[in-house]
């Protein structure tokens, strides 16, 4: 369980005054894997700040999912922050990929703190910069890379983010994240396995090039 001292150490750049407000107003909660933190179409009640674990953020169009980004420890959800500041409904879903401990910041406090504690802007400016860079990379991949290259990069990122290899994941989950069909992913996995790039296990995939 994350305690107050750990939160203070991780986010000391926010300043003592703001950290005191965060600890007094927010709730620390541990969620099991596959827990929904934010739902598209609903007003955001809390902005999540990830302390431990991993959260997947995606959008959904015509029953198809499209991965936007992962929130790792010491990061927050910039889309939730934006919805909160603009008093708008969420445009994304956020679901825990694994058991995650999250600091839930009340949305009504965020708008107030932005003016009272300018240091909080540092946190979200960092997130804007990070997500913008990821967006540029995603567009570059979509324009210039074939799907097999995108699949390899996706799996390598997954290994890097989770620290796990093999990765427990289904072809359907990969297809959702890459915006393609499960059958296409299955065909590519077989092709890459023949090239000794990966190994398909019972319920997971191992990359051969990463130890």
NUDODREN-731443 format. One record per residue: x, y, z of N, C-alpha, C in turn; residue in three letters. Coordinates in steps of 0.02 Angstrom, whole numbers. Each point is the difference from the previous one (the first is absolute). Example, Ala and Ser with C-alpha at 12.3 -4.5 7.8 and 13.67 -1.06 7.14 Angstrom:
% NUDODREN-731443
+--------+--------+--------+--------+---------+--------+--------+--------+--------+------+
!  neast ! nnorth !    nup ! caeast ! canorth !   caup !  ceast ! cnorth !    cup ! rest !
+--------+--------+--------+--------+---------+--------+--------+--------+--------+------+
!    660 !   -284 !    390 !    -45 !      59 !      0 !     45 !     60 !      0 !  Ala !
!    -18 !     53 !    -36 !     42 !      59 !      3 !    -39 !     55 !     37 !  Ser !
+--------+--------+--------+--------+---------+--------+--------+--------+--------+------+
//
This chain:
% NUDODREN-731443
+--------+--------+--------+--------+---------+--------+--------+--------+--------+------+
!  neast ! nnorth !    nup ! caeast ! canorth !   caup !  ceast ! cnorth !    cup ! rest !
+--------+--------+--------+--------+---------+--------+--------+--------+--------+------+
!     42 !    -60 !      0 !    -42 !      60 !      0 !     44 !     63 !      0 !  Unk !
!    -15 !     47 !    -43 !     38 !      62 !     -3 !    -17 !     45 !     59 !  Unk !
!     51 !     26 !     35 !    -14 !      44 !     57 !     15 !     72 !    -19 !  Unk !
!    -16 !     46 !     46 !      8 !      72 !    -14 !     72 !     18 !    -14 !  Unk !
!     47 !    -32 !     34 !     71 !      15 !    -10 !     22 !    -18 !    -70 !  Unk !
!    -25 !    -55 !    -26 !     18 !     -21 !    -68 !    -27 !     49 !    -51 !  Unk !
!    -61 !     24 !     10 !    -30 !      49 !    -45 !     40 !     65 !      2 !  Unk !
!     19 !     22 !     60 !     39 !      61 !      7 !     67 !     -6 !    -36 !  Unk !
!     31 !    -59 !      4 !     65 !     -11 !    -32 !     -7 !      0 !    -76 !  Unk !
!    -52 !    -32 !    -26 !     -9 !      -6 !    -72 !    -18 !     66 !    -33 !  Unk !
!    -35 !     43 !     36 !    -26 !      61 !    -30 !     23 !     63 !     37 !  Unk !
!     60 !     -2 !     27 !     26 !      57 !     39 !      6 !     63 !    -42 !  Unk !
!      6 !     -7 !    -66 !      5 !      58 !    -44 !    -63 !     43 !      1 !  Unk !
!    -56 !    -29 !     25 !    -63 !      38 !      4 !      0 !     49 !     57 !  Unk !
!     44 !    -10 !     48 !      3 !      45 !     57 !    -41 !    -26 !     59 !  Unk !
!     22 !     18 !     60 !    -32 !     -26 !     61 !    -73 !     21 !      7 !  Unk !
!    -15 !     62 !    -19 !    -69 !      25 !      9 !    -49 !    -39 !    -43 !  Unk !
!     17 !    -11 !    -63 !    -44 !     -37 !    -45 !     -5 !    -73 !     20 !  Unk !
!     56 !    -30 !     20 !     -1 !     -70 !     21 !    -45 !     -8 !     61 !  Unk !
!      1 !     48 !     46 !    -44 !      -3 !     59 !    -73 !      2 !    -22 !  Unk !
!    -15 !     42 !    -49 !    -69 !       3 !    -26 !    -20 !    -66 !    -34 !  Unk !
!     47 !    -27 !    -39 !    -13 !     -64 !    -34 !    -16 !    -55 !     51 !  Unk !
!     40 !     -5 !     52 !     -9 !     -52 !     50 !    -65 !      9 !     39 !  Unk !
!    -19 !     63 !     10 !    -60 !      14 !     39 !    -64 !    -10 !    -41 !  Unk !
!      4 !     12 !    -66 !    -61 !       0 !    -41 !     -9 !    -62 !    -44 !  Unk !
!     55 !    -35 !    -13 !     -3 !     -57 !    -47 !     -5 !    -66 !     37 !  Unk !
!    -15 !    -51 !    -38 !     -7 !     -68 !     27 !     49 !    -46 !    -35 !  Unk !
!     37 !    -39 !     38 !     44 !     -51 !    -29 !    -38 !    -67 !      0 !  Unk !
!     -5 !    -30 !    -59 !    -37 !     -63 !     -5 !     37 !    -48 !    -46 !  Unk !
!      0 !    -63 !     18 !     30 !     -53 !    -41 !    -55 !    -37 !    -38 !  Unk !
!      8 !     -3 !    -66 !    -48 !     -32 !    -44 !     29 !    -64 !    -29 !  Unk !
!    -41 !    -53 !     -4 !     24 !     -61 !    -35 !      6 !     13 !    -75 !  Unk !
!     32 !    -45 !    -35 !      6 !       5 !    -73 !    -69 !      2 !    -33 !  Unk !
!     -5 !     37 !    -55 !    -60 !       7 !    -39 !    -56 !     39 !     36 !  Unk !
!     21 !     45 !     44 !    -48 !      45 !     33 !     -8 !     64 !    -41 !  Unk !
!    -60 !     21 !    -10 !    -13 !      61 !    -38 !      6 !     62 !     45 !  Unk !
!     46 !     44 !    -17 !     10 !      62 !     39 !    -39 !     59 !    -30 !  Unk !
!     -1 !      3 !    -66 !    -33 !      54 !    -36 !    -40 !    -30 !    -57 !  Unk !
!    -61 !     25 !    -11 !    -42 !     -25 !    -54 !    -16 !     56 !    -48 !  Unk !
!      2 !    -15 !    -65 !    -17 !      48 !    -51 !    -73 !     22 !      7 !  Unk !
!    -13 !     64 !     -7 !    -68 !      26 !      3 !    -23 !     22 !     69 !  Unk !
!     41 !    -12 !     51 !    -18 !      20 !     67 !     43 !     59 !     22 !  Unk !
!    -28 !     41 !     45 !     40 !      54 !     28 !     52 !    -29 !     47 !  Unk !
!     60 !     29 !     -2 !     56 !     -25 !     40 !     -7 !     24 !     72 !  Unk !
!     -5 !    -47 !     47 !     -6 !      17 !     70 !     68 !      3 !     34 !  Unk !
!     46 !    -42 !    -25 !     67 !      -3 !     28 !     51 !     -3 !    -56 !  Unk !
!     56 !     34 !      8 !     56 !      -6 !    -46 !     50 !    -48 !     32 !  Unk !
!     15 !    -56 !    -34 !     45 !     -50 !     30 !     74 !     19 !     -5 !  Unk !
!     36 !     -9 !     53 !     73 !       7 !      2 !     27 !    -67 !     20 !  Unk !
!     36 !    -34 !    -45 !     21 !     -68 !     11 !     60 !     -3 !     46 !  Unk !
!     -6 !    -38 !     54 !     55 !      -9 !     48 !     38 !    -64 !    -15 !  Unk !
!    -37 !    -54 !    -13 !     30 !     -65 !    -18 !    -47 !    -35 !    -48 !  Unk !
!     28 !    -38 !    -47 !    -41 !     -37 !    -47 !      2 !     29 !    -70 !  Unk !
!    -53 !    -13 !    -39 !     -2 !      21 !    -70 !    -73 !      8 !    -21 !  Unk !
!    -15 !     55 !    -34 !    -69 !      14 !    -22 !      1 !     12 !    -76 !  Unk !
!    -47 !    -31 !    -34 !     -7 !       7 !    -72 !    -55 !     51 !    -16 !  Unk !
!     16 !     47 !    -44 !    -49 !      50 !    -22 !    -15 !    -11 !    -74 !  Unk !
!    -63 !     -5 !    -16 !    -19 !     -13 !    -70 !    -67 !     33 !    -16 !  Unk !
!    -14 !      5 !    -63 !    -64 !      25 !    -24 !    -35 !    -56 !    -38 !  Unk !
!    -64 !      9 !    -12 !    -39 !     -53 !    -32 !    -43 !     31 !    -55 !  Unk !
!      5 !    -29 !    -60 !    -40 !      24 !    -56 !    -28 !    -59 !    -38 !  Unk !
!    -66 !     -1 !     -7 !    -35 !     -54 !    -35 !     23 !    -68 !     25 !  Unk !
!     -2 !     -9 !     66 !     17 !     -63 !     33 !     74 !    -20 !     -7 !  Unk !
!     41 !     46 !    -25 !     72 !     -14 !     -5 !     38 !     45 !     49 !  Unk !
!     48 !    -30 !     33 !     42 !      38 !     47 !     62 !     25 !    -36 !  Unk !
!     26 !     57 !     24 !     63 !      25 !    -26 !     41 !     25 !     60 !  Unk !
!     57 !    -32 !     10 !     44 !      19 !     55 !     26 !     71 !     -9 !  Unk !
!     -4 !     40 !     52 !     27 !      68 !     -1 !     67 !      3 !     36 !  Unk !
!      2 !    -24 !     62 !     63 !      -1 !     37 !     -8 !    -40 !     64 !  Unk !
!     56 !    -14 !     32 !      1 !     -32 !     66 !     21 !     51 !     52 !  Unk !
!    -31 !     -3 !     59 !     21 !      42 !     55 !     41 !    -42 !     47 !  Unk !
!     63 !     20 !     10 !     46 !     -35 !     44 !      5 !     36 !     67 !  Unk !
!     34 !    -30 !     49 !      8 !      34 !     65 !     29 !     70 !     -7 !  Unk !
!    -27 !     45 !     41 !     17 !      71 !      3 !    -25 !     38 !    -62 !  Unk !
!    -48 !    -29 !    -35 !    -32 !      33 !    -56 !    -75 !      5 !     13 !  Unk !
!    -33 !     44 !    -38 !    -72 !       9 !      7 !    -32 !     -3 !    -69 !  Unk !
!    -66 !      6 !     -1 !    -38 !      -4 !    -63 !    -15 !     70 !    -25 !  Unk !
!     35 !     21 !    -52 !     -7 !      68 !    -25 !    -69 !     11 !    -30 !  Unk !
!    -31 !    -51 !    -28 !    -67 !       7 !    -28 !    -52 !     12 !     55 !  Unk !
!     10 !    -33 !     57 !    -45 !      11 !     57 !     10 !     71 !     28 !  Unk !
!     62 !     21 !      3 !     16 !      68 !     23 !    -34 !     51 !    -46 !  Unk !
!      4 !    -10 !    -65 !    -30 !      46 !    -48 !    -75 !      3 !      8 !  Unk !
!    -32 !    -58 !      7 !    -73 !      -2 !     10 !    -20 !     35 !     64 !  Unk !
!     41 !     -9 !     51 !    -13 !      31 !     65 !      3 !     76 !     -5 !  Unk !
!     53 !     27 !    -30 !     10 !      72 !     -6 !    -56 !     31 !    -42 !  Unk !
!    -20 !    -35 !    -53 !    -51 !      27 !    -45 !    -71 !    -19 !     20 !  Unk !
!     -6 !    -36 !     57 !    -66 !     -23 !     23 !    -37 !    -37 !    -56 !  Unk !
!     36 !    -44 !    -33 !    -26 !     -36 !    -58 !     -3 !    -75 !     16 !  Unk !
!    -38 !    -36 !    -38 !     -5 !     -73 !      9 !     64 !    -33 !    -26 !  Unk !
!     16 !    -56 !     31 !     60 !     -37 !    -19 !     -5 !    -25 !    -72 !  Unk !
!     56 !      3 !    -35 !      3 !     -25 !    -69 !     38 !    -67 !     -3 !  Unk !
!     19 !    -26 !     58 !     41 !     -60 !      2 !    -24 !    -49 !     54 !  Unk !
!     26 !    -61 !     -5 !     -6 !     -50 !     53 !     69 !     -7 !     32 !  Unk !
!      2 !    -13 !     64 !     64 !     -15 !     35 !    -12 !    -62 !     43 !  Unk !
!     39 !    -53 !    -13 !     -9 !     -65 !     33 !     68 !    -25 !     25 !  Unk !
!      2 !    -27 !     60 !     63 !     -26 !     27 !     21 !    -62 !    -39 !  Unk !
!     63 !     -2 !    -20 !     28 !     -58 !    -34 !     21 !    -53 !     51 !  Unk !
!     20 !     22 !     58 !     20 !     -44 !     55 !    -22 !     33 !     65 !  Unk !
!      8 !    -35 !     56 !    -18 !      32 !     63 !     36 !     66 !      7 !  Unk !
!    -37 !     53 !     15 !     29 !      67 !      0 !    -24 !     39 !     61 !  Unk !
!     47 !     37 !     29 !    -16 !      46 !     55 !     -3 !     70 !    -28 !  Unk !
!    -56 !     33 !     12 !    -15 !      64 !    -33 !    -19 !     53 !     51 !  Unk !
!     26 !     60 !     -9 !    -21 !      57 !     38 !    -56 !     34 !    -39 !  Unk !
!    -61 !      0 !     28 !    -58 !      27 !    -34 !    -10 !     73 !     23 !  Unk !
!     13 !     47 !    -46 !     -5 !      71 !     16 !    -69 !     25 !    -20 !  Unk !
!    -39 !     27 !     46 !    -67 !      26 !    -17 !      4 !     53 !    -54 !  Unk !
!    -43 !     -5 !    -50 !      3 !      45 !    -57 !    -13 !     73 !     20 !  Unk !
!    -43 !     11 !     50 !    -14 !      69 !     19 !     61 !     34 !     32 !  Unk !
!     45 !    -41 !     27 !     61 !      28 !     29 !     51 !     21 !    -53 !  Unk !
!      1 !    -38 !    -55 !     49 !      13 !    -53 !     -5 !     71 !    -26 !  Unk !
!    -61 !     20 !    -19 !    -10 !      67 !    -28 !     21 !     54 !     49 !  Unk !
!    -11 !    -11 !     64 !     19 !      48 !     51 !     75 !      2 !      9 !  Unk !
!     32 !    -58 !      2 !     72 !      -4 !     13 !     41 !     28 !    -58 !  Unk !
!    -26 !     -3 !    -61 !     37 !      25 !    -58 !     20 !     73 !     10 !  Unk !
!    -44 !     39 !     33 !     16 !      70 !     13 !     33 !     10 !     68 !  Unk !
!    -19 !    -39 !     49 !     28 !       8 !     68 !     70 !    -29 !      7 !  Unk !
!     12 !    -55 !    -35 !     65 !     -35 !      4 !     28 !    -11 !    -71 !  Unk !
!     32 !     50 !    -29 !     25 !      -6 !    -68 !     46 !    -61 !    -12 !  Unk !
!     29 !    -27 !     54 !     46 !     -57 !    -10 !    -37 !    -61 !    -28 !  Unk !
!    -66 !     -3 !     11 !    -37 !     -58 !    -27 !      2 !      0 !    -76 !  Unk !
!      8 !     59 !    -29 !      3 !       4 !    -73 !     61 !    -36 !    -27 !  Unk !
!     53 !     -3 !     40 !     61 !     -36 !    -22 !    -16 !    -73 !    -15 !  Unk !
!    -41 !    -30 !     44 !    -18 !     -71 !    -10 !    -36 !    -10 !    -66 !  Unk !
!    -48 !     43 !    -14 !    -41 !     -10 !    -59 !     33 !     26 !    -64 !  Unk !
!     44 !     49 !      6 !     39 !      20 !    -58 !     46 !    -57 !    -22 !  Unk !
!     28 !    -35 !     48 !     42 !     -58 !    -15 !    -41 !    -53 !    -38 !  Unk !
!    -62 !     -9 !     23 !    -43 !     -50 !    -32 !    -19 !     21 !    -72 !  Unk !
!    -15 !     64 !     -9 !    -14 !      25 !    -68 !     59 !    -12 !    -46 !  Unk !
!     60 !     16 !     23 !     60 !      -9 !    -41 !     11 !    -73 !    -17 !  Unk !
!     -9 !    -44 !     51 !      9 !     -71 !    -10 !    -50 !    -27 !    -50 !  Unk !
!    -63 !     17 !      9 !    -52 !     -27 !    -45 !      5 !     28 !    -70 !  Unk !
!     21 !     62 !     -6 !     10 !      29 !    -67 !     54 !    -37 !    -37 !  Unk !
!     55 !    -15 !     34 !     55 !     -38 !    -31 !    -23 !    -69 !    -21 !  Unk !
!    -41 !    -32 !     43 !    -26 !     -66 !    -17 !    -47 !      4 !    -60 !  Unk !
!    -40 !     54 !     -4 !    -46 !       9 !    -56 !     39 !      7 !    -65 !  Unk !
!     53 !     39 !      1 !     41 !       8 !    -60 !     30 !    -67 !    -21 !  Unk !
!     23 !    -39 !     48 !     28 !     -66 !    -15 !    -53 !    -46 !    -30 !  Unk !
!    -61 !      3 !     28 !    -55 !     -42 !    -25 !    -17 !     18 !    -72 !  Unk !
!     -4 !     65 !    -15 !    -15 !      21 !    -68 !     55 !    -22 !    -48 !  Unk !
!     62 !      6 !     23 !     57 !     -21 !    -41 !     -4 !    -75 !    -16 !  Unk !
!    -18 !    -39 !     51 !     -6 !     -73 !    -10 !    -57 !    -16 !    -49 !  Unk !
!    -56 !     36 !      7 !    -58 !     -14 !    -43 !     16 !     18 !    -72 !  Unk !
!     38 !     53 !    -11 !     15 !      23 !    -67 !     54 !    -40 !    -35 !  Unk !
!     51 !    -20 !     38 !     60 !     -26 !    -31 !     15 !    -74 !     14 !  Unk !
!    -31 !    -28 !     51 !     16 !     -69 !     19 !    -56 !    -48 !    -19 !  Unk !
!     20 !    -59 !    -23 !    -49 !     -53 !    -12 !    -22 !    -29 !     67 !  Unk !
!    -55 !    -37 !     -2 !    -31 !     -25 !     61 !     46 !    -47 !     38 !  Unk !
!     41 !    -39 !    -36 !     45 !     -46 !     36 !     52 !     38 !     41 !  Unk !
!     24 !     56 !    -26 !     47 !      42 !     37 !    -35 !     33 !     60 !  Unk !
!    -61 !     22 !    -11 !    -39 !      30 !     55 !    -13 !    -51 !     55 !  Unk !
!    -12 !    -62 !    -20 !    -12 !     -53 !     49 !     62 !    -13 !     42 !  Unk !
!     58 !     -4 !    -32 !     63 !     -11 !     36 !     13 !     58 !     49 !  Unk !
!     -8 !     61 !    -24 !     10 !      59 !     43 !    -49 !      0 !     58 !  Unk !
!    -61 !    -19 !    -14 !    -51 !      -3 !     53 !     20 !    -50 !     54 !  Unk !
!     22 !    -59 !    -20 !     20 !     -51 !     49 !     62 !     21 !     38 !  Unk !
!     47 !     32 !    -34 !     61 !      24 !     34 !    -18 !     53 !     52 !  Unk !
!    -46 !     45 !    -18 !    -22 !      51 !     48 !    -35 !    -32 !     60 !  Unk !
!    -39 !    -52 !    -14 !    -36 !     -35 !     53 !     48 !    -33 !     48 !  Unk !
!     53 !    -30 !    -26 !     51 !     -31 !     42 !     35 !     54 !     42 !  Unk !
!     17 !     56 !    -33 !     35 !      54 !     36 !    -43 !     29 !     56 !  Unk !
!    -64 !     11 !    -14 !    -45 !      31 !     48 !    -15 !    -46 !     59 !  Unk !
!    -13 !    -63 !    -16 !    -20 !     -47 !     53 !     59 !    -34 !     34 !  Unk !
!     57 !     -1 !    -35 !     58 !     -35 !     27 !     -8 !    -76 !     -3 !  Unk !
!    -45 !    -24 !    -43 !    -14 !     -71 !     -4 !     11 !    -26 !    -71 !  Unk !
!     30 !    -58 !     -5 !      9 !     -35 !    -63 !      7 !    -75 !     16 !  Unk !
!    -51 !    -41 !    -16 !    -56 !      11 !    -44 !    -53 !     49 !     27 !  Unk !
!    -41 !     23 !    -47 !    -56 !      45 !     16 !    -64 !    -41 !     -5 !  Unk !
!    -39 !      1 !     53 !    -64 !     -34 !     -1 !    -51 !     44 !    -36 !  Unk !
!    -17 !    -19 !    -62 !    -44 !      42 !    -41 !    -31 !    -43 !    -55 !  Unk !
!    -60 !     17 !    -21 !    -34 !     -37 !    -53 !      7 !     37 !    -66 !  Unk !
!    -12 !    -36 !    -53 !      2 !      32 !    -67 !    -55 !     52 !     -6 !  Unk !
!    -56 !    -11 !     33 !    -56 !      47 !     -2 !     20 !     65 !     34 !  Unk !
!     35 !     -4 !     56 !     22 !      61 !     35 !     50 !     39 !    -42 !  Unk !
!     45 !    -35 !    -33 !     49 !      33 !    -44 !    -37 !     34 !    -58 !  Unk !
!    -48 !    -36 !    -30 !    -38 !      28 !    -55 !    -37 !     64 !     21 !  Unk !
!    -29 !     -1 !     60 !    -35 !      60 !     25 !     48 !     59 !      5 !  Unk !
!     59 !    -13 !     28 !     48 !      54 !     12 !     28 !     28 !    -65 !  Unk !
!      7 !    -43 !    -51 !     29 !      22 !    -64 !    -53 !     21 !    -51 !  Unk !
!    -64 !     -9 !     19 !    -53 !      21 !    -45 !     -7 !    -44 !    -62 !  Unk !
!      9 !    -65 !     10 !     -6 !     -46 !    -57 !    -42 !    -61 !     21 !  Unk !
!      0 !    -52 !    -41 !    -41 !     -59 !     14 !     42 !    -55 !     34 !  Unk !
!    -32 !    -40 !     41 !     35 !     -54 !     35 !     32 !    -48 !    -49 !  Unk !
!    -34 !    -15 !    -55 !     26 !     -46 !    -49 !     66 !     25 !    -31 !  Unk !
!      3 !     65 !    -10 !     61 !      31 !    -27 !     58 !     -9 !     49 !  Unk !
!    -14 !     12 !     64 !     52 !      -7 !     52 !     23 !    -72 !      3 !  Unk !
!    -46 !    -47 !     -1 !     18 !     -71 !      4 !     45 !    -20 !    -59 !  Unk !
!    -16 !     25 !    -58 !     41 !     -15 !    -60 !     70 !     29 !      7 !  Unk !
!      4 !     61 !     26 !     66 !      32 !      8 !     41 !    -34 !     54 !  Unk !
!    -32 !    -21 !     54 !     35 !     -35 !     54 !     32 !    -64 !    -27 !  Unk !
!    -37 !    -37 !    -40 !     27 !     -61 !    -30 !     60 !     16 !    -45 !  Unk !
!     -6 !     53 !    -39 !     55 !      21 !    -44 !     62 !     18 !     40 !  Unk !
!     -9 !     39 !     52 !     56 !      23 !     41 !     30 !    -57 !     40 !  Unk !
!    -40 !    -49 !     17 !     25 !     -59 !     36 !     46 !    -40 !    -46 !  Unk !
!    -19 !     -6 !    -63 !     42 !     -36 !    -48 !     67 !     36 !    -11 !  Unk !
!     -1 !     66 !     10 !     61 !      39 !     -9 !     41 !      3 !     65 !  Unk !
!    -22 !    -37 !     51 !     34 !      -3 !     65 !      4 !     68 !     35 !  Unk !
!    -51 !     41 !    -12 !     -3 !      65 !     33 !    -39 !     -5 !     66 !  Unk !
!    -48 !    -47 !      2 !    -39 !     -11 !     60 !    -19 !    -73 !      6 !  Unk !
!    -27 !    -18 !     58 !    -24 !     -67 !     13 !    -71 !      4 !     27 !  Unk !
!    -47 !    -33 !    -32 !    -68 !      -2 !     24 !     -7 !    -57 !     51 !  Unk !
!    -16 !     19 !     62 !    -12 !     -49 !     53 !    -75 !    -10 !     10 !  Unk !
!    -18 !    -39 !     50 !    -71 !     -17 !     10 !    -44 !     62 !      8 !  Unk !
!     20 !     45 !     45 !    -40 !      59 !     12 !     42 !     64 !      0 !  Unk !
!     58 !     -3 !    -32 !     45 !      58 !      0 !     46 !     -2 !    -60 !  Unk !
!     37 !     55 !     -9 !     47 !       6 !    -55 !     67 !     22 !     29 !  Unk !
!     54 !    -33 !    -22 !     67 !      17 !     22 !     40 !     28 !    -59 !  Unk !
!     34 !     54 !     11 !     44 !      28 !    -51 !     69 !    -31 !      6 !  Unk !
!     25 !    -25 !    -56 !     65 !     -34 !      1 !     58 !     48 !      6 !  Unk !
!     -9 !     63 !    -24 !     55 !      48 !     -1 !      9 !     36 !     66 !  Unk !
!    -45 !    -12 !     48 !      4 !      35 !     64 !      6 !    -52 !     55 !  Unk !
!     50 !      8 !     41 !     11 !     -47 !     55 !    -35 !     24 !     62 !  Unk !
+--------+--------+--------+--------+---------+--------+--------+--------+--------+------+
//
